[in-house]
Amino acid sequence: MSDDLFPDFSTERIDGVHGVRIFCRVGGDGPPVVLVHGFPQTHAIWHQVAPALAAEHTVVVVDLRGYGRSDAPPDDTAHITYSKREMGADVRSVMRELGFARFAVVGHDRGGRVAYRMALDHPKVVERVAVLDILPTLEYWDRLDRRFGLNIYHWMFLAQPAPFPERLIGGDPHYYCDHTLASWTHDHTLDPFVPAALAEYRAMFDEPARIAAMCADYRAGATTDVDHDIEDRDAGRRIEVPLLDAYGFTGITPTRTHGDVWRRWARDVTSTTIPCGHFVAEEDPAATTRALERFLA
């Protein structure tokens, strides 16, 4: 499992909000940065990036609530429990407990949604934010045509009322995990994922509570998270800190004008392409690390 992937990092379980315990690893020394994973993965995605960043930074890698080794509380009817605002509050609590009042946030996939939500909600806490292979949640829904809908069918599928997607995934959970991972890589294979990390991702799908949590994450993404984005857009709020938009050349997002989209949401945007698919930290960790090192420096 992922214990062997972070040999020089300590492990912690720290209270997030409302008593949810968050698993994290901490390593390195220097300005603090927290790395946040996405679906259907855990903190293990950073196993090649985090040690490199730790040469110049204090690096914290977390499992989002519901994922990996963090607690998986039940969802609520309003889908607030797994909103990116609540997940971001967990991350802020972890960093505060570790002694960091201000820090950089790097997020991939769902973690990128947590990252930009934190930058909007807590501009005095987040020093800079990097989002990997995403656009804002509202922008995805607004672009949902036939072609894009086939590419991100899981947004609609996982957001269906419980227990429909949970039951279907539970019929062959490892197949669903492996299919999802492979289909979003450039080569449509599992080759980018080392065995220890892949075992970590598959293990989540052995737990019905975590399948339910991942579905709850997407139910929030279709409801509460969209409401929060609309509120910010309509109020004219933008991300004030520097933002790095780094995306896979053959990633999920259906547009090559990433930077133009993010400039509607943030004032200071640097946009760069990683030559791979969606899982940039594992498909091309060297290019991902270089982009993050330049931005964080």
C-alpha positions as CSV (number, residue, x, y, z in Angstrom):
1,M,0.0,0.0,0.0
2,S,1.0,3.7,-0.1
3,D,3.1,3.6,3.1
4,D,6.1,2.5,1.0
5,L,5.5,5.4,-1.4
6,F,6.3,8.2,1.1
7,P,9.2,6.8,3.1
8,D,10.4,10.2,4.5
9,F,7.0,11.5,5.4
10,S,5.3,11.3,8.8
11,T,1.6,10.4,9.1
12,E,-1.1,12.2,11.0
13,R,-4.9,11.9,11.6
14,I,-6.2,15.4,12.3
15,D,-9.7,16.7,13.0
16,G,-11.3,18.4,10.1
17,V,-14.7,20.1,10.6
18,H,-17.6,18.5,12.6
19,G,-15.3,15.8,14.0
20,V,-14.3,14.3,10.6
21,R,-10.8,12.8,11.0
22,I,-8.5,13.5,8.0
23,F,-5.5,11.4,7.1
24,C,-2.4,13.2,5.9
25,R,1.3,12.8,5.4
26,V,3.9,15.6,6.1
27,G,7.4,15.9,4.8
28,G,10.1,18.4,3.9
29,D,10.9,21.9,5.2
30,G,10.1,25.4,3.9
31,P,7.0,27.3,2.8
32,P,3.9,25.1,3.2
33,V,2.0,23.6,0.4
34,V,-0.9,21.1,0.6
35,L,-1.6,18.6,-2.2
36,V,-5.2,17.4,-2.7
37,H,-6.1,14.4,-4.8
38,G,-9.2,13.7,-6.9
39,F,-11.5,10.9,-8.0
40,P,-11.2,7.9,-7.9
41,Q,-7.9,8.2,-6.1
42,T,-6.2,9.0,-2.8
43,H,-3.2,11.0,-1.6
44,A,-1.1,8.3,-3.2
45,I,-1.3,10.2,-6.6
46,W,1.5,12.5,-5.3
47,H,4.1,9.8,-4.5
48,Q,6.5,11.1,-7.2
49,V,5.7,14.8,-6.9
50,A,5.6,15.3,-3.2
51,P,9.1,14.1,-2.4
52,A,10.5,16.4,-5.1
53,L,8.6,19.4,-3.8
54,A,9.7,18.6,-0.2
55,A,13.3,19.6,-1.1
56,E,12.1,23.3,-0.9
57,H,8.7,23.1,0.9
58,T,6.9,21.6,3.8
59,V,4.5,19.4,1.9
60,V,1.2,18.1,3.3
61,V,-0.7,15.4,1.3
62,V,-4.2,14.7,2.5
63,D,-7.0,12.2,1.8
64,L,-10.3,14.1,1.3
65,R,-13.2,13.2,3.5
66,G,-14.7,10.0,2.2
67,Y,-11.5,8.9,0.4
68,G,-8.5,6.8,1.3
69,R,-8.0,6.7,5.1
70,S,-10.0,9.7,6.1
71,D,-13.4,9.4,7.7
72,A,-16.4,8.8,5.4
73,P,-19.4,10.5,7.1
74,P,-22.9,9.9,5.6
75,D,-24.3,12.4,3.2
76,D,-27.1,14.8,4.1
77,T,-30.2,15.6,2.0
78,A,-28.8,19.0,0.9
79,H,-25.5,17.5,-0.1
80,I,-23.5,19.9,2.0
81,T,-21.4,17.2,3.7
82,Y,-19.4,16.6,0.6
83,S,-19.4,20.1,-0.8
84,K,-16.1,21.5,-1.8
85,R,-16.6,24.2,0.8
86,E,-16.8,21.5,3.6
87,M,-13.9,19.6,2.1
88,G,-11.9,22.8,2.0
89,A,-12.7,23.5,5.6
90,D,-11.2,20.1,6.4
91,V,-8.0,21.0,4.7
92,R,-7.8,24.4,6.4
93,S,-8.3,22.8,9.8
94,V,-5.5,20.3,9.0
95,M,-3.1,23.0,8.0
96,R,-4.0,25.2,11.0
97,E,-3.4,22.3,13.4
98,L,0.0,21.8,11.7
99,G,0.8,25.4,12.5
100,F,0.3,27.0,9.0
101,A,-1.9,30.1,8.9
102,R,-1.2,30.7,5.2
103,F,-0.2,28.2,2.6
104,A,-0.3,27.2,-1.1
105,V,-2.9,24.7,-2.4
106,V,-2.4,22.3,-5.3
107,G,-5.4,20.2,-6.4
108,H,-6.1,17.6,-9.1
109,D,-9.5,16.7,-10.3
110,R,-12.0,16.9,-7.4
111,G,-9.1,18.3,-5.3
112,G,-8.7,21.1,-7.8
113,R,-12.3,22.0,-7.1
114,V,-11.5,22.0,-3.4
115,A,-8.5,24.2,-4.1
116,Y,-10.2,26.9,-6.1
117,R,-13.2,26.9,-3.6
118,M,-10.7,27.5,-0.8
119,A,-9.1,30.4,-2.7
120,L,-12.5,32.0,-3.2
121,D,-13.7,31.4,0.4
122,H,-10.4,32.1,2.2
123,P,-8.3,34.6,0.3
124,K,-6.3,35.5,3.4
125,V,-5.4,31.9,4.0
126,V,-4.5,30.6,0.5
127,E,-1.4,32.2,-0.8
128,R,-1.6,30.7,-4.3
129,V,-3.5,27.9,-5.9
130,A,-2.7,25.4,-8.6
131,V,-5.6,23.5,-10.4
132,L,-4.7,20.4,-12.4
133,D,-6.8,19.4,-15.4
134,I,-10.0,21.1,-14.4
135,L,-12.2,24.1,-15.1
136,P,-14.6,25.5,-12.5
137,T,-17.6,23.2,-11.8
138,L,-20.1,25.6,-13.3
139,E,-18.1,25.9,-16.5
140,Y,-18.3,22.1,-16.9
141,W,-22.0,22.0,-16.5
142,D,-22.4,24.9,-19.0
143,R,-20.3,23.1,-21.6
144,L,-22.2,19.8,-21.3
145,D,-23.0,18.9,-24.9
146,R,-23.3,15.5,-26.5
147,R,-19.5,15.0,-26.9
148,F,-18.5,16.3,-23.5
149,G,-21.3,14.4,-21.8
150,L,-20.0,11.1,-23.2
151,N,-16.6,12.0,-21.9
152,I,-17.7,12.8,-18.4
153,Y,-20.8,10.6,-18.1
154,H,-19.7,9.8,-14.5
155,W,-20.8,13.3,-13.5
156,M,-24.4,12.4,-14.2
157,F,-24.2,8.8,-13.2
158,L,-22.6,9.3,-9.7
159,A,-24.9,12.1,-9.0
160,Q,-28.1,10.0,-9.3
161,P,-30.0,9.4,-6.1
162,A,-28.8,6.7,-3.8
163,P,-28.5,3.8,-3.9
164,F,-28.6,3.5,-7.7
165,P,-25.0,4.1,-8.6
166,E,-23.7,2.6,-5.4
167,R,-25.4,-0.7,-6.2
168,L,-24.2,-0.8,-9.8
169,I,-20.6,0.0,-8.9
170,G,-20.7,-2.5,-6.1
171,G,-21.5,-5.3,-8.6
172,D,-17.9,-5.2,-9.8
173,P,-16.1,-2.5,-8.0
174,H,-12.5,-3.2,-9.1
175,Y,-13.7,-3.2,-12.8
176,Y,-15.3,0.2,-12.3
177,C,-12.1,1.6,-10.7
178,D,-9.8,0.2,-13.3
179,H,-12.0,1.2,-16.2
180,T,-12.3,4.8,-14.9
181,L,-8.5,5.1,-14.4
182,A,-7.5,3.6,-17.7
183,S,-10.1,5.5,-19.8
184,W,-8.7,8.9,-18.7
185,T,-5.1,8.3,-19.4
186,H,-3.5,9.2,-22.7
187,D,-2.9,5.6,-23.7
188,H,-6.1,4.2,-22.1
189,T,-4.1,1.8,-20.0
190,L,-3.3,1.3,-16.3
191,D,0.5,1.6,-17.0
192,P,1.0,5.0,-15.3
193,F,-0.2,3.6,-11.9
194,V,2.4,1.8,-9.8
195,P,1.1,-1.3,-8.1
196,A,1.1,0.2,-4.6
197,A,-0.9,3.2,-5.7
198,L,-3.3,1.1,-7.8
199,A,-3.9,-1.2,-4.8
200,E,-4.8,1.9,-2.7
201,Y,-7.3,3.1,-5.2
202,R,-8.9,-0.4,-5.6
203,A,-9.1,-0.8,-1.8
204,M,-11.5,2.1,-1.6
205,F,-14.0,0.3,-3.8
206,D,-14.1,-2.6,-1.4
207,E,-15.8,-0.4,1.2
208,P,-19.5,0.5,0.5
209,A,-19.2,3.6,2.7
210,R,-16.5,5.0,0.4
211,I,-18.4,4.2,-2.7
212,A,-21.3,6.1,-1.2
213,A,-19.0,9.0,-0.2
214,M,-17.6,9.3,-3.8
215,C,-21.2,9.4,-5.1
216,A,-22.0,12.0,-2.5
217,D,-19.0,14.1,-3.7
218,Y,-20.6,14.2,-7.2
219,R,-24.1,14.8,-5.9
220,A,-22.7,17.9,-4.2
221,G,-21.0,18.7,-7.5
222,A,-24.4,18.8,-9.2
223,T,-26.1,20.9,-6.6
224,T,-24.4,22.7,-3.7
225,D,-21.1,23.3,-5.5
226,V,-22.8,24.8,-8.5
227,D,-24.8,27.1,-6.3
228,H,-21.6,28.3,-4.7
229,D,-20.0,29.0,-8.1
230,I,-23.1,30.9,-9.2
231,E,-23.1,33.0,-6.1
232,D,-19.5,34.0,-6.6
233,R,-20.0,34.7,-10.4
234,D,-23.1,36.8,-9.8
235,A,-21.4,38.7,-7.0
236,G,-18.4,39.4,-9.2
237,R,-16.0,37.6,-6.8
238,R,-12.8,36.4,-8.3
239,I,-9.7,34.6,-7.1
240,E,-7.2,37.3,-6.0
241,V,-4.1,35.1,-5.5
242,P,-1.9,33.7,-8.3
243,L,-3.4,30.7,-10.0
244,L,-1.7,28.0,-12.0
245,D,-3.9,26.2,-14.6
246,A,-2.0,23.0,-15.6
247,Y,-3.8,20.5,-17.8
248,G,-3.2,17.4,-19.7
249,F,-2.9,17.8,-23.4
250,T,-5.4,14.9,-23.8
251,G,-7.1,15.4,-20.5
252,I,-10.8,15.5,-19.7
253,T,-11.6,19.2,-20.3
254,P,-13.0,19.9,-23.8
255,T,-11.3,23.1,-24.5
256,R,-7.7,24.3,-25.2
257,T,-8.6,27.8,-24.0
258,H,-8.1,26.9,-20.3
259,G,-6.4,30.1,-19.5
260,D,-9.1,32.3,-21.0
261,V,-11.8,30.5,-18.9
262,W,-9.8,30.7,-15.7
263,R,-9.2,34.5,-16.3
264,R,-12.9,35.0,-15.8
265,W,-12.5,33.5,-12.3
266,A,-9.0,34.7,-11.3
267,R,-7.0,37.8,-11.8
268,D,-3.5,36.4,-12.1
269,V,-3.5,33.2,-14.2
270,T,-0.6,31.2,-15.6
271,S,-1.6,28.4,-17.9
272,T,0.5,25.4,-19.1
273,T,0.0,22.1,-20.8
274,I,1.3,18.8,-19.6
275,P,2.0,16.2,-22.4
276,C,-0.3,13.5,-21.1
277,G,-3.9,12.6,-20.2
278,H,-5.9,13.5,-17.1
279,F,-3.7,12.0,-14.4
280,V,-0.8,14.4,-14.8
281,A,0.9,13.6,-11.5
282,E,1.3,10.0,-12.4
283,E,1.4,10.1,-16.2
284,D,4.1,12.8,-16.4
285,P,5.4,13.5,-12.8
286,A,8.5,15.2,-14.0
287,A,6.7,17.8,-16.1
288,T,4.1,18.3,-13.4
289,T,6.8,18.8,-10.8
290,R,8.6,21.3,-12.9
291,A,5.4,23.3,-13.5
292,L,4.6,23.3,-9.8
293,E,8.2,24.2,-8.7
294,R,8.2,27.2,-11.0
295,F,4.9,28.4,-9.8
296,L,5.5,27.8,-6.1
297,A,8.9,29.5,-6.3
